[in-house]
Amino acid sequence: MTIKLSLITALCLIAANAQAQDATHDSSHSSHGGHGGHGGHGGQEHRGHAPSRAGTDGTAHDRPHHGHHQQPAHGQMNHDAMDHSRHEMPHPSRAAVPAEQHSRTPIPAITPADRAAAFPDMPAHDMHQGGSHFMFVADELEWQDANDGSTLAWNLNGWWGGDIDRLAFRSEGERTNGHTEEAELQLLWSHAIGPWWETVAGVRQDFKPGSPQTWAAFGIQGMPLYGLETEATAFIGEGGQTALRLEAEYDMLLTQRWVLQPKAEVNLHGRNDASRGVGAGFSDASIGLRLRYEINRQLAPYVGVSWTRAYGNSADMLRSEDEDTSEARLVAGIRFWF
């Protein structure tokens, strides 16, 4: 009996102690909620501070947490400690980047030494360094297998001057069996009107066929598309003769050394000129296709074909003299520049 009473007494004491602890725990929670009201957040204090982990600049706010100066209840200590660690330790990906690391390192300016290293075989006059320079291009210097015999044909051009204004020349013609069949020379002043276009104006002198003739020349040349070189030149000759020449050529890079070049030319005239074998209107057209191998950038042998045909009144003049109105030729030559 005495043992039973002792056990019952012990159980009652344990129960009373447990009730006292529960009362103390509830009082602690009530006290904690009251401090939250002092901070203006009430029971939502922790949720209210969640945005304070990182501000708009990516850094953690140092705003104090009101009501946390008191020791929290036993069941809440670890939770509060974890929340404080999140508040005070921003995620590494959100950490602020120093201002000096936002700007990238500026690209250094290209120097003449850099250009020379990148283009060892390019002359200085092609690097647009200002001042006056020159360039000579033998676009076509070739042998042709013509109907009347072996023909030497040429198409040369060049310029001297700066990036905006230049003195330029063009020359083309052909000699068959030692006799000059066609020859002309143009002296032009070119003026750049944009990155890819320039106007030209000057004189053209025809030496053959027929008697020499002088023309005033003006036009435009440039690249409307990348790599497509175009020329449109109008001429006003002696006696009121007029003409228009349109040319285009394009370099197709097959490999680093093999280049295929299609080329076309069209000529129109304002009136008949029997002494030179040209008629009014659309007089003739030519198309060529040349495949060259660039030994280096400045020297390239080539082979190809060319085809010409006369139209309209020009074709009638050729028929009246029993000559062909069209002709295809095999060509072989060399292209170079300096």
Secondary structure, DSSP 8 states (H G I E B T S, - for coil): -HHHHHHHHHHHHHHHHHHHHHHHHHHHHHHHHHHHHHHT-GGGHHHHTGGGGS-TTSS------TT-SS---GGGHHHHHHHHHHHHS--GGGS---GGGTS--------HHHHHHH-TTS-GGGS--SS-EEEEEEEEEEEEEETTEEEEEEEEEEEEE-SSEEEEEEEEEEEETTEEEEEEEEEEEEEE-SSSEEEEEEEEEEEESSS-EEEEEEEEEEEEETTEEEEEEEEEEGGG-EEEEEEEEE-EESSSSEEEEEEEEEEEESS-BGGGTB-SEEEEEEEEEEEEE-SBTTEEEEEEEEEEEE-HHHHHHHHHTT--SEEEEEEEEEEEE-
